[in-house]
Amino acid sequence: MNGILMNGHDTEKGLCDVRLLVVDDDAFSRKLMLEILRKRGICVDVAGNGAEAVEKIGRTDYAAVLMDCRMPVMDGFEATRKIRADRRFADLPILAMSGDATEDDVKKCLECGMNGCIAKPIDVGQLFTTLGCWVKLKTAAVAEPNDAVVHGDEAPNIAGLETDKALRHLGGNVDLLRKLIIRFGATQADTVARIRAAIESGDAETALRAAHTFKGVAGNIGATQMSACAAMVESMLKQGKADGLADALDEMEQELNLLRERIAAAMSGYEPPAGAAPGSFVDMAALAGELREFATLLATGDSRACKLVDGIAYRLGAVGQNIAAGQLKEFISQYDFKGALDKLKEAAQALEIAL
């Protein structure tokens, strides 16, 4: 289905009222795409893996699909092949979202039936230009995009973040950049712990996927050095290199901890936009899933809870459960998993999350 190539502003107007499917296993990346697309009047559904995407495409008429490549359960390549096997979707535009937009990777995307590739970190201008090439534009939809672009405001000045670079990718949207920075601090605290846990359990694929995803997430906020650390870990995992991997993970963890401290200091006085609910920068559905998984670890006395508690506590604090978060860490430090589980249940109940 060939579209009309238009300039970025006209493309955004023309895309109003179409329905897209965003497929990505990472909650941070899904939130970013929802922020960008929905604020331009675009209807968006999301799927967390390729299997969910195949199921949703089978029962909903989408104008296009934005497909991440690396996902658990079913990756973007296999999902695309399954979609193309159904003649009804022979002309459905499927655009890859990839943090590895090399010539070989783009070739792999095209060979499995995708129509093109959008590089991560996402560049808003490229995103809409590419969509304009493939989506049949609705010329009657002329509503202005309602993005909260704050041209006169300044981006946060945080050491370790190239905010000017990040803003270019985000079309100058300072408010969105602030949200992404806060969300980064609230959701990425346990990234290295999760990679280490996957390695220790022999799950190299999960470790590789986590490093790859984090590389793109860091790139979204202009954390160039952080992204480079993740890229190094990803490369070593991809090549199966054990020598030096522990040191690379240590360096990644140190950079992440330092960056989170800087973010916390710089954003402590930030007031969310009017009407934003407390914790609105946290993906509550993703948090609910993480709390349930953590509760299972506590209930079974799994020592991995000790490695993951900092990330869980940080996210609880981000949604107003600071006291419970501190008490949870205290119980874990004493290896009182039962007490920790009771405290987790209290916090979850306050958040109306069923464990």
BARO-277344 format. One record per residue (C-alpha): residue in one letter; x, y, z; residue number from 1. Coordinates in pm, 1 decimal, padded with zeros to 6 digits, always signed. Each point is the difference from the previous one (the first is absolute). Last residue first. Example, Ala and Ser with C-alpha at 12.3 -4.5 7.8 and 13.67 -1.06 7.14 Angstrom:
2
PT res        X        Y        Z   n
PT   S +01367.0 -00106.0 +00714.0   2
PT   A -00137.0 -00344.0 +00066.0   1
% end
This chain:
355
PT res        X        Y        Z   n
PT   L -00070.9 -01000.3 +04372.3 355
PT   A -00293.0 +00231.7 -00072.6 354
PT   I +00102.4 +00361.2 -00055.7 353
PT   E -00224.5 +00266.1 +00150.3 352
PT   L +00302.6 +00220.9 +00072.3 351
PT   A -00065.6 -00015.9 +00374.6 350
PT   Q -00049.9 -00375.8 -00037.6 349
PT   A +00334.6 -00030.5 -00174.9 348
PT   A +00174.7 +00188.1 +00279.8 347
PT   E -00155.2 -00223.5 +00264.8 346
PT   K +00081.9 -00314.2 -00200.2 345
PT   L +00361.4 +00110.8 -00030.0 344
PT   K +00015.8 +00049.1 +00376.9 343
PT   D -00128.2 -00352.6 +00060.2 342
PT   L +00247.4 -00136.3 -00254.0 341
PT   A +00288.6 +00182.8 +00165.5 340
PT   G -00097.8 -00137.7 +00340.6 339
PT   K -00005.4 -00350.0 -00146.3 338
PT   F +00329.7 +00054.2 -00181.4 337
PT   D +00183.0 +00100.4 +00317.1 336
PT   Y +00349.8 -00022.7 -00145.1 335
PT   Q +00105.6 +00287.5 +00229.3 334
PT   S +00087.0 +00222.2 -00297.0 333
PT   I -00326.8 -00115.0 -00158.3 332
PT   F -00202.9 +00129.8 +00295.3 331
PT   E +00178.3 +00336.9 -00015.5 330
PT   K -00051.5 +00027.2 -00374.0 329
PT   L -00375.1 -00053.4 +00044.8 328
PT   Q -00007.7 +00256.9 +00279.7 327
PT   G +00153.9 +00261.7 -00227.5 326
PT   A -00243.3 -00076.5 -00282.2 325
PT   A -00298.0 +00004.3 +00238.7 324
PT   I +00100.0 +00347.4 +00117.3 323
PT   N +00048.6 +00128.5 -00356.6 322
PT   Q -00327.6 -00134.9 -00140.3 321
PT   G -00088.9 +00311.9 -00201.3 320
PT   V +00009.7 -00146.0 -00351.9 319
PT   A +00369.0 +00076.3 -00061.1 318
PT   G +00085.8 -00147.6 +00339.7 317
PT   L -00144.1 -00334.1 -00108.0 316
PT   R +00215.7 +00020.9 -00311.4 315
PT   Y +00316.2 +00054.3 +00204.0 314
PT   A -00089.1 -00281.2 +00239.1 313
PT   I -00047.0 -00245.0 -00288.1 312
PT   G +00332.0 +00100.6 -00154.4 311
PT   D +00185.0 -00029.7 +00330.3 310
PT   V -00168.6 -00333.7 +00077.3 309
PT   L +00128.4 -00179.1 -00309.8 308
PT   K +00327.0 -00143.7 +00128.3 307
PT   C -00136.7 -00109.1 +00337.0 306
PT   A -00308.9 -00149.4 -00167.2 305
PT   R +00232.2 -00227.3 -00199.3 304
PT   S +00043.8 -00193.6 +00325.0 303
PT   D -00328.1 -00187.6 -00060.9 302
PT   G -00182.1 -00060.5 +00327.2 301
PT   T -00301.6 -00145.8 -00183.6 300
PT   A -00246.1 +00266.2 +00119.6 299
PT   L +00256.4 +00274.0 -00051.7 298
PT   L +00071.3 -00102.0 -00359.1 297
PT   T -00372.0 -00027.9 -00071.9 296
PT   A -00059.5 +00347.0 +00145.5 295
PT   F +00269.9 +00135.8 -00232.5 294
PT   E -00179.9 -00144.6 -00301.9 293
PT   R -00327.6 +00153.3 +00118.5 292
PT   L +00167.6 +00335.3 +00064.9 291
PT   E +00155.0 -00004.2 -00348.2 290
PT   G -00334.3 -00069.1 -00166.3 289
PT   A -00169.1 +00280.6 +00191.8 288
PT   L +00282.9 +00238.4 -00092.1 287
PT   A -00047.9 -00081.7 -00369.4 286
PT   A -00369.9 +00081.1 +00024.0 285
PT   M +00080.0 +00314.1 +00199.2 284
PT   D +00239.2 +00138.1 -00263.1 283
PT   V +00157.4 +00276.2 +00208.7 282
PT   F -00001.0 +00364.8 -00113.1 281
PT   S -00349.9 +00046.3 +00140.3 280
PT   G +00133.0 -00078.0 +00348.7 279
PT   P -00203.1 +00280.5 +00151.0 278
PT   A -00267.6 +00105.9 -00251.6 277
PT   A +00071.5 +00255.1 -00272.0 276
PT   G -00272.7 +00263.5 -00015.7 275
PT   A +00236.9 +00294.6 -00024.4 274
PT   P +00338.5 -00107.7 -00135.3 273
PT   P +00234.6 -00175.1 +00244.8 272
PT   E +00188.9 +00213.8 +00252.8 271
PT   Y +00377.1 -00043.7 -00003.3 270
PT   G +00171.1 +00073.2 +00328.7 269
PT   S +00175.6 -00334.4 +00033.2 268
PT   M +00087.6 -00010.1 -00370.9 267
PT   A +00366.2 +00102.5 +00018.1 266
PT   A +00090.9 -00193.0 +00314.9 265
PT   A -00184.7 -00316.9 -00102.5 264
PT   I +00146.2 +00018.8 -00351.2 263
PT   R +00352.3 +00039.0 +00134.6 262
PT   E -00043.3 -00296.0 +00232.9 261
PT   R -00144.3 -00205.8 -00286.5 260
PT   L +00301.1 +00084.7 -00215.5 259
PT   L +00245.1 -00106.8 +00268.9 258
PT   N -00182.5 -00328.6 +00056.8 257
PT   L -00014.3 -00068.3 -00374.1 256
PT   E +00367.8 +00078.7 -00055.8 255
PT   Q +00099.9 -00227.5 +00288.6 254
PT   E -00226.2 -00278.5 -00128.7 253
PT   M +00139.8 +00020.5 -00353.2 252
PT   E +00355.7 -00005.4 +00132.7 251
PT   D -00079.0 -00305.1 +00213.3 250
PT   L -00165.9 -00168.8 -00297.6 249
PT   A +00309.9 +00060.9 -00212.8 248
PT   D +00221.2 -00136.7 +00277.8 247
PT   A -00212.2 -00315.6 +00024.6 246
PT   L +00012.6 -00040.4 -00378.2 245
PT   G +00379.5 +00028.1 -00014.0 244
PT   D +00054.0 -00358.6 -00105.5 243
PT   A -00337.0 -00168.3 -00055.6 242
PT   K -00033.1 +00080.8 -00370.0 241
PT   G -00298.6 -00168.7 -00166.0 240
PT   Q +00017.2 +00230.3 -00301.8 239
PT   K -00352.0 +00135.0 +00055.7 238
PT   L +00064.3 +00027.1 +00373.1 237
PT   M +00318.0 +00199.3 -00060.7 236
PT   S -00175.8 +00229.4 -00247.2 235
PT   E -00293.7 +00059.3 +00235.6 234
PT   V +00233.4 +00083.9 +00287.9 233
PT   M +00185.5 +00251.8 -00219.3 232
PT   A -00326.9 +00146.3 -00129.2 231
PT   A -00121.8 +00043.6 +00358.0 230
PT   C +00311.6 +00198.9 +00087.2 229
PT   A -00043.8 +00208.5 -00317.3 228
PT   S -00362.1 +00076.0 +00092.1 227
PT   M +00110.3 +00127.6 +00339.2 226
PT   Q +00266.6 +00213.7 -00165.9 225
PT   T -00256.7 +00149.5 -00239.3 224
PT   A -00279.0 +00064.2 +00249.7 223
PT   G -00196.2 +00215.9 -00246.7 222
PT   I -00342.5 -00080.2 +00145.3 221
PT   N -00103.5 -00241.5 -00276.3 220
PT   G +00352.6 -00143.6 -00018.8 219
PT   A -00034.4 -00144.1 +00348.9 218
PT   V -00314.5 -00184.6 -00109.2 217
PT   G +00176.6 -00125.3 -00312.4 216
PT   K +00291.2 -00152.5 +00190.6 215
PT   F -00243.3 -00133.1 +00259.4 214
PT   T -00176.9 -00205.5 -00265.3 213
PT   H +00323.9 -00159.2 -00123.5 212
PT   A +00121.5 -00075.5 +00351.6 211
PT   A -00333.0 -00160.2 +00092.7 210
PT   R -00011.7 -00200.6 -00324.9 209
PT   L +00349.2 -00134.8 +00056.1 208
PT   A -00077.7 -00104.7 +00358.0 207
PT   T -00323.3 -00166.1 -00113.4 206
PT   E +00186.0 -00188.3 -00274.6 205
PT   A +00281.6 -00106.7 +00233.1 204
PT   D -00235.4 -00181.7 +00236.4 203
PT   G +00253.1 -00211.8 +00190.8 202
PT   S -00148.8 +00079.7 +00340.9 201
PT   E +00306.3 +00204.2 +00096.0 200
PT   I -00020.1 +00194.5 -00325.4 199
PT   A -00367.5 +00083.0 +00055.3 198
PT   A +00067.4 +00113.8 +00356.9 197
PT   R +00289.8 +00218.8 -00120.4 196
PT   I -00221.3 +00165.6 -00260.8 195
PT   R -00276.7 +00056.4 +00253.8 194
PT   A +00243.5 +00151.8 +00249.2 193
PT   V +00134.9 +00227.1 -00274.1 192
PT   T -00348.4 +00131.8 -00074.2 191
PT   D -00105.0 +00041.9 +00363.4 190
PT   A -00022.1 +00379.7 +00008.4 189
PT   Q -00159.3 +00035.1 -00344.7 188
PT   T -00360.9 +00084.0 +00079.5 187
PT   A -00019.0 +00312.2 +00216.9 186
PT   G +00317.7 +00170.7 -00121.5 185
PT   F -00094.4 -00056.5 -00362.7 184
PT   R -00355.1 +00117.7 +00070.0 183
PT   I +00133.3 +00328.5 +00134.6 182
PT   I +00218.7 +00047.8 -00308.8 181
PT   L -00283.1 -00098.7 -00233.1 180
PT   K -00243.8 +00242.3 +00163.3 179
PT   R +00253.0 +00283.7 -00021.8 178
PT   L +00057.2 -00078.6 -00368.4 177
PT   L -00374.9 +00008.5 -00062.2 176
PT   D -00022.9 +00344.5 +00160.3 175
PT   V +00290.3 +00130.9 -00206.5 174
PT   N -00156.6 -00100.1 -00333.9 173
PT   G +00252.4 +00131.1 -00254.9 172
PT   G -00090.1 -00257.0 -00266.2 171
PT   L +00088.8 -00293.7 +00221.9 170
PT   H +00314.2 -00102.1 -00192.0 169
PT   R +00129.2 +00358.0 +00006.2 168
PT   L -00084.7 +00013.2 +00370.7 167
PT   A +00218.9 -00303.6 +00072.4 166
PT   K +00298.2 +00163.4 -00169.4 165
PT   D -00046.1 +00321.0 +00196.3 164
PT   T -00044.2 -00208.6 +00316.9 163
PT   E +00343.4 -00158.7 -00027.0 162
PT   L -00029.3 -00164.0 +00341.4 161
PT   G +00298.9 -00096.2 +00214.2 160
PT   A -00012.4 +00311.8 +00214.1 159
PT   I -00359.5 +00120.0 +00027.0 158
PT   N -00123.5 +00337.9 -00123.1 157
PT   P -00376.2 -00042.8 -00030.3 156
PT   A -00137.5 +00132.8 -00330.8 155
PT   E -00084.0 +00367.7 -00020.9 154
PT   D -00340.2 +00152.3 -00058.8 153
PT   G -00089.7 +00239.8 -00279.7 152
PT   H -00080.1 -00265.8 -00259.7 151
PT   V -00221.4 -00208.2 +00227.0 150
PT   V -00148.6 -00262.7 -00227.6 149
PT   A -00308.7 -00149.7 +00164.0 148
PT   D -00118.2 -00188.6 -00307.7 147
PT   N -00351.4 +00080.5 -00112.7 146
PT   P +00050.8 -00072.7 -00369.9 145
PT   E -00227.7 +00228.6 -00203.2 144
PT   A -00315.3 -00161.5 -00127.0 143
PT   V -00007.6 -00037.3 -00378.6 142
PT   A -00146.5 -00347.6 -00041.5 141
PT   A -00170.9 +00030.1 -00336.7 140
PT   T +00322.9 -00094.7 -00177.9 139
PT   K +00000.0 -00344.8 +00157.0 138
PT   L +00340.5 -00135.5 -00096.1 137
PT   K +00042.5 -00356.7 -00117.3 136
PT   V +00291.5 -00115.2 +00211.9 135
PT   W +00323.9 -00105.9 -00164.7 134
PT   C +00206.5 +00306.1 -00089.8 133
PT   G -00164.2 +00221.5 +00261.3 132
PT   L +00102.5 -00248.7 +00269.3 131
PT   T +00362.5 +00048.3 -00105.1 130
PT   T -00027.9 +00379.4 +00022.0 129
PT   F -00177.6 -00029.9 +00331.7 128
PT   L +00268.5 -00215.7 +00161.2 127
PT   Q +00288.6 +00188.0 -00160.2 126
PT   G -00117.9 +00326.0 +00154.2 125
PT   V -00065.4 -00156.9 +00339.6 124
PT   D +00343.6 -00164.0 +00017.5 123
PT   I -00031.3 -00323.4 +00195.7 122
PT   P +00315.6 -00122.0 +00172.7 121
PT   K -00031.3 -00234.4 -00182.1 120
PT   A -00003.6 -00018.0 -00378.2 119
PT   I -00315.3 -00034.7 -00206.9 118
PT   C +00016.8 -00285.8 -00251.2 117
PT   G -00191.9 -00080.9 -00315.3 116
PT   N -00269.3 -00211.6 -00161.0 115
PT   M +00032.8 -00313.6 +00210.3 114
PT   G -00036.8 -00335.2 -00173.7 113
PT   C +00261.5 -00228.3 +00159.0 112
PT   E +00259.0 +00099.4 -00261.7 111
PT   L -00058.1 +00371.9 +00060.1 110
PT   C +00084.6 -00021.1 +00369.4 109
PT   K +00306.6 -00217.1 -00065.6 108
PT   K +00122.7 +00253.0 -00257.5 107
PT   V -00045.2 +00281.3 +00252.5 106
PT   D +00209.0 -00198.7 +00247.9 105
PT   D +00275.2 -00064.6 -00254.9 104
PT   E +00017.1 +00367.3 -00101.1 103
PT   T +00015.4 +00109.2 +00363.5 102
PT   A -00309.0 +00131.3 +00181.9 101
PT   D +00083.3 -00174.8 +00326.1 100
PT   G -00223.4 +00182.3 +00250.1  99
PT   S -00298.5 -00115.9 -00199.5  98
PT   M -00359.9 +00102.3 -00054.4  97
PT   A -00119.0 -00195.3 -00302.5  96
PT   L -00280.2 +00131.8 -00216.5  95
PT   I -00286.2 -00226.4 -00105.6  94
PT   P -00230.8 +00148.5 -00264.3  93
PT   L -00294.4 -00238.4 -00060.5  92
PT   D +00004.6 -00094.1 -00368.2  91
PT   A +00007.1 -00380.0 +00032.8  90
PT   F -00216.9 +00017.2 +00309.7  89
PT   R -00310.7 -00178.8 -00126.5  88
PT   R +00224.5 -00256.5 -00168.0  87
PT   D +00095.8 -00146.8 +00337.5  86
PT   A +00358.8 -00128.5 -00019.4  85
PT   R +00110.8 +00364.2 +00021.4  84
PT   I -00114.5 +00016.8 +00361.9  83
PT   K +00187.2 -00318.4 +00091.1  82
PT   R +00318.5 +00127.9 -00165.7  81
PT   T -00035.9 +00332.4 +00181.4  80
PT   A -00038.0 -00173.2 +00336.7  79
PT   E +00310.2 -00209.1 -00065.3  78
PT   F +00206.8 +00310.1 -00072.0  77
PT   G -00145.6 +00206.7 +00284.2  76
PT   D +00088.9 -00251.6 +00267.9  75
PT   M -00237.7 -00251.0 +00156.8  74
PT   V -00008.7 -00093.7 +00370.4  73
PT   P +00264.2 +00263.4 +00085.9  72
PT   M +00068.9 +00304.2 -00218.3  71
PT   R +00280.8 +00124.8 -00226.0  70
PT   C -00133.2 +00150.1 -00325.1  69
PT   D -00237.4 +00273.5 +00109.9  68
PT   M -00291.0 +00039.1 -00239.9  67
PT   L -00186.1 +00319.8 -00089.4  66
PT   V -00311.5 -00128.2 -00179.1  65
PT   A -00204.6 +00192.9 -00255.3  64
PT   A -00355.1 +00108.2 -00089.8  63
PT   Y -00141.9 -00257.1 +00240.4  62
PT   D -00330.5 -00188.1 -00034.7  61
PT   T -00049.5 -00207.6 +00313.4  60
PT   R -00072.2 -00371.6 +00051.0  59
PT   G +00295.9 -00184.7 -00153.1  58
PT   I +00231.8 +00294.0 +00064.6  57
PT   K -00062.0 -00042.4 +00372.0  56
PT   E +00094.3 -00370.6 +00002.1  55
PT   V +00312.8 +00050.7 -00210.7  54
PT   A +00108.3 +00288.0 +00224.9  53
PT   E -00050.4 -00202.0 +00319.0  52
PT   A +00224.4 -00272.5 -00144.0  51
PT   G +00258.9 +00257.5 -00103.9  50
PT   N +00045.8 +00142.6 +00347.2  49
PT   G -00130.6 +00265.6 +00238.9  48
PT   A -00281.1 +00133.3 -00219.0  47
PT   V -00127.1 +00356.7 -00018.0  46
PT   D -00298.1 +00175.5 -00157.2  45
PT   V +00022.1 +00356.2 -00125.5  44
PT   C -00254.8 +00246.1 -00137.8  43
PT   I +00183.6 +00303.6 -00138.2  42
PT   G -00114.0 +00343.4 +00116.8  41
PT   R +00346.9 +00148.3 +00000.0  40
PT   K +00033.6 -00035.2 +00376.1  39
PT   R -00077.1 -00367.8 -00050.1  38
PT   L +00308.2 -00058.9 -00214.4  37
PT   I +00285.3 +00153.0 +00198.4  36
PT   E -00117.3 -00087.4 +00350.8  35
PT   L -00105.5 -00350.5 -00107.4  34
PT   M +00339.6 -00056.7 -00162.3  33
PT   L +00182.9 +00105.6 +00316.1  32
PT   K -00220.7 -00214.3 +00222.1  31
PT   R +00065.2 -00304.3 -00219.1  30
PT   S +00375.8 +00059.3 +00020.4  29
PT   F -00006.1 +00017.8 +00380.7  28
PT   A -00222.4 -00309.4 +00024.1  27
PT   D +00245.0 -00211.0 -00203.0  26
PT   D -00152.9 -00296.5 -00183.3  25
PT   D -00079.5 +00204.3 -00310.6  24
PT   V -00274.5 -00019.5 -00262.5  23
PT   V -00173.6 +00327.6 -00086.7  22
PT   L -00322.2 -00047.4 -00198.3  21
PT   L -00132.5 +00299.3 -00192.9  20
PT   R -00349.7 +00136.8 -00049.6  19
PT   V -00057.4 +00305.3 -00223.2  18
PT   D -00186.6 +00297.3 +00149.8  17
PT   C +00272.1 +00259.8 -00062.5  16
PT   L +00267.2 -00117.8 -00242.5  15
PT   G -00058.4 +00281.5 -00244.8  14
PT   K +00079.5 +00266.2 +00256.3  13
PT   E +00328.6 -00168.4 +00094.2  12
PT   T +00091.4 -00038.1 -00367.4  11
PT   D -00070.2 +00367.1 -00064.2  10
PT   H +00245.0 +00095.2 +00277.9   9
PT   G +00270.9 -00248.3 -00107.4   8
PT   N -00001.4 +00090.0 -00372.1   7
PT   M -00192.1 -00233.8 -00223.1   6
PT   L +00070.2 -00332.6 -00169.9   5
PT   I -00332.0 -00136.1 -00121.0   4
PT   G -00092.7 -00356.5 +00093.8   3
PT   N +00048.4 -00331.0 -00174.9   2
PT   M -00191.0 -00301.6 +00127.0   1
% end
